[in-house]
């Protein structure tokens, strides 16, 4: 329970940090760029609705939105996506972050496994669709978030620093068990690393319109 609590605090801290940094970003976005990003967000969202078997009009009805409200939200999301991306790419340049072949290979292996595909087939599909560069950019932006989290200091409402590191559970048969602690003692947590499991693709694009289930 302590581990789950720490992971949630870490995720909240990351969200608050990114929100604060993006809000401080003084940037005028070209209208054409915002429109292009809106098209991308809408395309991905429409694809998810189609997978759920929900028509767009039905989605608006279920969420109580008008088309005008939906478009306004879409525009706001597109702006947030772009500002987040620009911020993280700027951090990457400033910190001289790079994505090496091993990191890219690891990501491809993981994505191929999630898609139940052979790694070679998945890599070929990435190359044919021109998405390999996109994947590399996603990894770089994730590394930029990690770097920001290394530099930022989480504090509570009183200004006291909070340690959000999460120690990995000791392997079975470790020295702790031999000393009598046993597996029931559970892993200790020292509050701090940033819920790594929750940091994925959203870093790049932020939150898109909510999905619904009929």
VOBA-1610 file (N, C-alpha, C; in pm, whole numbers, padded with zeros to 5 digits, always signed):
BEGIN
Unk+00083-00121+00000Unk+00000+00000+00000Unk+00087+00126+00000Unk+00197+00122+00075Unk+00288+00237+00079Unk+00351+00260-00058Unk+00384+00151-00126Unk+00445+00161-00259Unk+00347+00225-00359Unk+00221+00180-00355Unk+00118+00235-00444Unk+00096+00383-00414Unk+00092+00417-00286Unk+00073+00557-00247Unk+00188+00643-00300Unk+00309+00594-00287Unk+00425+00670-00335Unk+00421+00687-00486Unk+00380+00583-00556Unk+00369+00591-00701Unk+00267+00697-00742Unk+00156+00703-00670Unk+00053+00803-00701Unk+00103+00944-00673Unk+00174+00961-00562Unk+00232+01092-00531Unk+00333+01133-00638Unk+00412+01036-00682Unk+00512+01065-00785Unk+00445+01107-00915Unk+00338+01037-00953Unk+00266+01072-01074Unk+00203+01211-01063Unk+00148+01241-00946Unk+00089+01374-00923Unk+00196+01483-00931Unk+00313+01455-00874Unk+00421+01552-00877Unk+00466+01579-01020Unk+00478+01474-01099Unk+00517+01492-01239Unk+00414+01577-01314Unk+00287+01547-01292Unk+00181+01623-01360Unk+00185+01770-01320Unk+00198+01797-01190Unk+00201+01935-01143Unk+00324+02009-01195Unk+00437+01940-01200Unk+00560+02001-01251Unk+00545+02039-01398Unk+00494+01945-01479Unk+00477+01973-01621Unk+00375+02082-01644Unk+00265+02080-01569Unk+00163+02184-01583Unk+00223+02322-01555Unk+00304+02331-01449Unk+00363+02460-01411Unk+00461+02509-01517Unk+00543+02419-01569Unk+00643+02459-01668Unk+00579+02500-01801Unk+00478+02423-01842Unk+00411+02456-01969Unk+00336+02588-01957Unk+00277+02612-01840Unk+00202+02737-01820Unk+00296+02858-01825Unk+00420+02841-01781Unk+00517+02950-01781Unk+00577+02975-01919Unk+00553+02882-02011Unk+00614+02894-02143Unk+00545+03005-02223Unk+00615+03113-02248Unk+00561+03227-02321Unk+00587+03203-02471Unk+00485+03159-02540Unk+00505+03117-02679Unk+00379+03140-02760Unk+00394+03204-02874Unk+00282+03226-02966Unk+00288+03118-03074Unk+00187+03034-03080Unk+00188+02922-03174Unk+00123+02963-03306Unk+00186+02933-03418Unk+00125+02961-03549Unk-00006+02885-03565Unk-00105+02949-03624Unk-00236+02888-03639Unk-00231+02761-03722Unk-00149+02761-03826Unk-00138+02641-03911Unk-00086+02522-03831Unk+00007+02548-03739Unk+00064+02441-03658Unk-00040+02385-03563Unk-00119+02474-03503Unk-00226+02430-03412Unk-00330+02347-03488Unk-00367+02393-03607Unk-00466+02321-03688Unk-00417+02182-03725Unk-00288+02171-03761Unk-00231+02042-03796Unk-00232+01948-03676Unk-00201+02001-03559Unk-00202+01919-03437Unk-00345+01878-03402Unk-00440+01969-03422Unk-00580+01935-03398Unk-00623+01818-03485Unk-00582+01820-03611Unk-00616+01710-03702Unk-00560+01578-03651Unk-00437+01582-03600Unk-00375+01460-03549Unk-00447+01407-03426Unk-00481+01496-03334Unk-00552+01455-03213Unk-00689+01397-03249Unk-00760+01465-03340Unk-00892+01420-03380Unk-00886+01284-03450Unk-00785+01265-03534Unk-00770+01137-03604Unk-00750+01023-03504Unk-00662+01043-03406Unk-00636+00938-03307Unk-00759+00911-03222Unk-00830+01018-03186Unk-00948+01002-03103Unk-01060+00931-03179Unk-01079+00969-03305Unk-01182+00905-03388Unk-01152+00757-03406Unk-01024+00724-03417Unk-00985+00583-03432Unk-01022+00505-03306Unk-01001+00564-03189Unk-01036+00496-03065Unk-01187+00480-03051Unk-01262+00583-03089Unk-01408+00571-03086Unk-01455+00458-03177Unk-01393+00450-03294Unk-01429+00344-03390Unk-01401+00206-03330Unk-01289+00193-03260Unk-01255+00066-03198Unk-01356+00029-03090Unk-01412+00130-03024Unk-01513+00107-02921Unk-01653+00090-02978Unk-01665+00114-03107Unk-01796+00102-03171Unk-01890+00215-03136Unk-01837+00335-03112Unk-01918+00450-03074Unk-01910+00555-03184Unk-02025+00599-03231Unk-02027+00706-03329Unk-02002+00840-03260Unk-01949+00935-03336Unk-01911+01064-03280Unk-02032+01135-03218Unk-02145+01132-03288Unk-02265+01198-03236Unk-02308+01135-03104Unk-02292+01002-03095Unk-02327+00932-02972Unk-02233+00971-02858Unk-02106+00991-02893Unk-02008+01034-02793Unk-02047+01170-02736Unk-02085+01263-02824Unk-02126+01395-02777Unk-02248+01384-02685Unk-02340+01298-02723Unk-02461+01280-02642Unk-02426+01222-02505Unk-02339+01123-02502Unk-02302+01058-02376Unk-02226+01151-02283Unk-02145+01241-02341Unk-02064+01331-02259Unk-02130+01466-02237Unk-02247+01488-02298Unk-02320+01612-02278Unk-02251+01732-02340Unk-02178+01711-02449Unk-02106+01820-02514Unk-02174+01860-02645Unk-02156+01985-02680Unk-02193+02027-02815Unk-02068+02015-02903Unk-02089+02019-03033Unk-01975+02010-03124Unk-01882+02130-03104Unk-01939+02247-03074Unk-01859+02367-03054Unk-01768+02351-02932Unk-01823+02296-02824Unk-01744+02274-02701Unk-01634+02172-02729Unk-01667+02068-02803Unk-01568+01965-02836Unk-01453+02025-02916Unk-01484+02107-03016Unk-01380+02168-03099Unk-01293+02261-03016Unk-01355+02337-02925Unk-01278+02427-02839Unk-01182+02349-02751Unk-01230+02236-02699Unk-01145+02150-02616Unk-01032+02090-02700Unk-01065+02055-02822Unk-00966+01998-02913Unk-00855+02099-02941Unk-00893+02223-02963Unk-00795+02329-02989Unk-00705+02352-02867Unk-00768+02353-02750Unk-00691+02370-02628Unk-00591+02256-02609Unk-00636+02134-02637Unk-00549+02018-02623Unk-00434+02022-02723Unk-00463+02065-02844Unk-00358+02075-02946Unk-00251+02175-02902Unk-00293+02287-02847Unk-00198+02386-02798Unk-00113+02331-02685Unk-00177+02257-02594Unk-00104+02196-02482Unk-00002+02095-02534Unk-00044+02012-02630Unk+00047+01913-02687Unk+00171+01980-02744Unk+00150+02085-02823Unk+00261+02152-02889Unk+00354+02219-02788Unk+00297+02286-02689Unk+00379+02353-02589Unk+00461+02253-02509Unk+00399+02140-02475Unk+00471+02036-02401Unk+00585+01980-02484Unk+00557+01955-02611Unk+00659+01900-02700Unk+00776+01997-02717Unk+00745+02124-02738Unk+00849+02225-02756Unk+00933+02240-02629Unk+00866+02240-02514Unk+00937+02249-02386Unk+01035+02134-02369Unk+00988+02012-02390Unk+01072+01894-02366Unk+01186+01884-02467Unk+01159+01921-02591Unk+01267+01919-02690Unk+01372+02025-02658Unk+01328+02138-02603Unk+01422+02241-02559Unk+01508+02193-02443Unk+01445+02122-02349Unk+01519+02065-02237Unk+01621+01963-02289Unk+01579+01882-02386Unk+01669+01782-02442Unk+01792+01845-02503Unk+01774+01955-02575Unk+01888+02024-02635Unk+01977+02087-02528Unk+01914+02152-02430Unk+01990+02220-02325Unk+02073+02120-02243Unk+02017+02003-02219Unk+02085+01902-02139Unk+02167+01805-02224Unk+02167+01829-02355Unk+02242+01746-02450Unk+02204+01598-02438Unk+02075+01575-02431Unk+02024+01437-02423Unk+02020+01375-02561Unk+02047+01246-02567Unk+02044+01173-02692Unk+01980+01036-02671Unk+01936+00977-02781Unk+01880+00842-02778Unk+01977+00752-02852Unk+02034+00654-02783Unk+02130+00565-02848Unk+02058+00444-02908Unk+02132+00366-02983Unk+02075+00251-03053Unk+02017+00149-02956Unk+02083+00130-02842Unk+02036+00032-02745Unk+01900+00071-02688Unk+01881+00200-02661Unk+01753+00248-02607Unk+01642+00232-02710Unk+01674+00262-02835Unk+01575+00248-02941Unk+01540+00102-02962Unk+01640+00016-02956Unk+01617-00127-02973Unk+01530-00183-02861Unk+01555-00138-02739Unk+01476-00182-02624Unk+01330-00141-02640Unk+01308-00017-02686Unk+01172+00032-02705Unk+01101-00048-02815Unk+01171-00076-02924Unk+01111-00153-03033Unk+01074-00293-02986Unk+01162-00355-02908Unk+01134-00489-02855Unk+01008-00488-02769Unk+00997-00386-02683Unk+00881-00377-02594Unk+00752-00355-02673Unk+00756-00267-02772Unk+00637-00238-02852Unk+00598-00358-02937Unk+00698-00428-02989Unk+00669-00547-03069Unk+00601-00652-02984Unk+00650-00669-02861Unk+00589-00766-02771Unk+00446-00729-02737Unk+00422-00600-02713Unk+00286-00554-02682Unk+00191-00574-02799Unk+00246-00568-02921Unk+00164-00585-03042Unk+00161-00730-03089Unk+00223-00819-03012Unk+00230-00962-03050Unk+00289-00981-03189Unk+00398-00907-03214Unk+00466-00917-03343Unk+00612-00952-03320Unk+00673-01012-03422Unk+00816-01034-03418Unk+00885-00898-03425Unk+00997-00886-03353Unk+01068-00758-03349Unk+01108-00711-03489Unk+01157-00804-03571Unk+01200-00768-03706Unk+01083-00715-03789Unk+00966-00777-03774Unk+00848-00733-03849Unk+00802-00596-03801Unk+00808-00575-03669Unk+00766-00446-03615Unk+00860-00336-03659Unk+00991-00365-03657Unk+01088-00266-03699Unk+01069-00231-03846Unk+01038-00331-03926Unk+01015-00307-04068Unk+00893-00218-04088Unk+00787-00245-04012Unk+00666-00165-04022Unk+00693-00021-03980Unk+00776-00002-03877Unk+00812+00133-03833Unk+00885+00208-03943Unk+00979+00139-04005Unk+01058+00201-04110Unk+00972+00238-04230Unk+00881+00148-04267Unk+00797+00172-04384Unk+00700+00287-04361Unk+00657+00304-04236Unk+00561+00411-04205Unk+00630+00541-04165Unk+00762+00537-04157Unk+00836+00656-04118Unk+00822+00693-03972Unk+00785+00595-03889Unk+00760+00623-03748Unk+00882+00602-03658Unk+00992+00555-03715Unk+01110+00530-03633Unk+01161+00660-03571Unk+01160+00766-03648Unk+01203+00897-03597Unk+01107+00947-03488Unk+00978+00919-03507Unk+00879+00958-03407Unk+00905+00887-03275Unk+00935+00757-03283Unk+00964+00679-03163Unk+01087+00734-03092Unk+01190+00766-03168Unk+01311+00823-03110Unk+01280+00955-03039Unk+01192+01036-03099Unk+01152+01162-03037Unk+01076+01140-02908Unk+00991+01037-02906Unk+00916+01005-02784Unk+01011+00967-02670Unk+01112+00886-02702Unk+01209+00844-02601Unk+01287+00965-02549Unk+01326+01052-02641Unk+01402+01170-02602Unk+01321+01260-02509Unk+01193+01279-02542Unk+01109+01363-02456Unk+01088+01298-02319Unk+01079+01166-02317Unk+01067+01096-02188Unk+01192+01117-02104Unk+01307+01116-02168Unk+01433+01139-02098Unk+01439+01283-02046Unk+01380+01375-02122Unk+01376+01515-02078Unk+01290+01529-01952Unk+01177+01458-01949Unk+01092+01460-01829Unk+01170+01403-01711Unk+01240+01291-01733Unk+01318+01230-01625Unk+01423+01327-01572Unk+01485+01402-01663Unk+01586+01499-01621Unk+01523+01611-01538Unk+01407+01658-01579Unk+01337+01761-01501Unk+01303+01710-01362Unk+01264+01585-01354Unk+01229+01527-01225Unk+01352+01511-01135Unk+01467+01492-01196Unk+01591+01486-01118Unk+01624+01622-01057Unk+01591+01728-01130Unk+01625+01863-01087Unk+01521+01923-00993Unk+01396+01881-01007Unk+01288+01938-00926Unk+01288+01879-00785Unk+01238+01956-00690Unk+01232+01911-00551Unk+01087+01909-00504Unk+01030+01791-00479Unk+00892+01785-00431Unk+00884+01822-00283Unk+00785+01903-00249Unk+00764+01943-00109Unk+00617+01928-00074Unk+00590+01918+00056Unk+00451+01910+00100Unk+00397+02051+00121Unk+00275+02061+00175Unk+00210+02192+00191Unk+00285+02282+00288Unk+00370+02224+00374Unk+00448+02304+00469Unk+00585+02340+00415Unk+00615+02296+00292Unk+00746+02325+00234Unk+00853+02225+00270Unk+00814+02115+00334Unk+00910+02011+00371Unk+00934+01918+00253Unk+01060+01893+00225Unk+01094+01808+00110Unk+01041+01666+00130Unk+00989+01609+00021Unk+00934+01473+00024Unk+01024+01383-00060Unk+01057+01267-00005Unk+01137+01170-00080Unk+01042+01075-00151Unk+01045+01076-00285Unk+00953+00993-00363Unk+01021+00874-00429Unk+01138+00837-00381Unk+01206+00722-00440Unk+01134+00593-00406Unk+01129+00504-00503Unk+01063+00375-00485Unk+01166+00266-00502Unk+01195+00195-00396Unk+01292+00087-00404Unk+01228-00036-00464Unk+01302-00104-00550Unk+01251-00227-00609Unk+01248-00337-00504Unk+01149-00429-00509Unk+01143-00539-00413Unk+01269-00624-00421Unk+01316-00671-00305Unk+01433-00758-00303Unk+01399-00890-00370Unk+01490-00948-00447Unk+01462-01077-00512Unk+01441-01187-00411Unk+01362-01287-00449Unk+01335-01400-00360Unk+01465-01470-00326Unk+01473-01516-00199Unk+01592-01587-00157Unk+01707-01494-00126Unk+01677-01365-00103Unk+01782-01268-00075Unk+01828-01280+00069Unk+01928-01199+00104Unk+01983-01203+00239Unk+01880-01163+00343Unk+01784-01078+00306Unk+01681-01038+00401Unk+01603-01156+00452Unk+01569-01250+00359Unk+01494-01368+00400Unk+01579-01454+00490Unk+01708-01463+00462Unk+01797-01544+00542Unk+01808-01489+00683Unk+01793-01356+00698Unk+01801-01294+00829Unk+01670-01303+00906Unk+01567-01361+00840Unk+01441-01381+00910Unk+01334-01282+00876Unk+01365-01183+00788Unk+01262-01087+00752Unk+01153-01154+00671Unk+01190-01244+00579Unk+01092-01319+00502Unk+01020-01234+00401Unk+00951-01297+00305Unk+00881-01223+00200Unk+00766-01140+00252Unk+00710-01177+00370Unk+00594-01104+00420Unk+00631-00964+00467Unk+00762-00941+00489Unk+00801-00809+00536Unk+00776-00704+00430Unk+00779-00745+00301Unk+00751-00652+00191Unk+00865-00557+00168Unk+00868-00496+00052Unk+00976-00403+00020Unk+00961-00272+00096Unk+01074-00218+00139Unk+01069-00086+00201Unk+01057+00019+00092Unk+00991+00128+00123Unk+00985+00238+00027Unk+01040+00360+00095Unk+01119+00436+00023Unk+01172+00559+00079Unk+01118+00678+00005Unk+00999+00661-00043Unk+00921+00765-00108Unk+00990+00827-00227Unk+01030+00805-00334Unk+01080+00892-00433Unk+01102+00872-00574Unk+01121+00802-00656Unk+01160+00801-00796Unk+01047+00847-00879Unk+00972+00854-00925Unk+00862+00916-00991Unk+00772+00819-01059Unk+00715+00725-01003Unk+00622+00637-01069Unk+00657+00611-01213Unk+00769+00547-01239Unk+00815+00528-01375Unk+00712+00453-01460Unk+00637+00363-01397Unk+00543+00282-01475Unk+00435+00366-01540Unk+00407+00483-01485Unk+00297+00563-01535Unk+00343+00665-01638Unk+00475+00672-01665Unk+00525+00773-01756Unk+00539+00716-01895Unk+00443+00745-01983Unk+00448+00689-02116Unk+00424+00797-02219Unk+00356+00758-02324Unk+00328+00840-02436Unk+00263+00970-02411Unk+00190+00976-02296Unk+00124+01099-02265Unk+00215+01216-02240Unk+00329+01186-02205Unk+00422+01293-02186Unk+00433+01379-02309Unk+00436+01314-02416Unk+00450+01386-02542Unk+00327+01467-02573Unk+00211+01403-02571Unk+00091+01469-02622Unk-00008+01512-02515Unk+00015+01477-02393Unk-00081+01516-02292Unk-00208+01435-02301Unk-00314+01485-02238Unk-00441+01414-02237Unk-00525+01453-02357Unk-00585+01356-02419Unk-00675+01381-02530Unk-00819+01364-02482Unk-00920+01396-02563Unk-01058+01386-02517Unk-01087+01250-02459Unk-01166+01248-02354Unk-01191+01125-02280Unk-01262+01021-02365Unk-01227+00894-02337Unk-01298+00785-02400Unk-01418+00747-02315Unk-01517+00689-02374Unk-01635+00649-02298Unk-01673+00508-02337Unk-01741+00442-02247Unk-01795+00310-02275Unk-01945+00317-02267Unk-02011+00265-02369Unk-02156+00267-02364Unk-02203+00164-02262
//
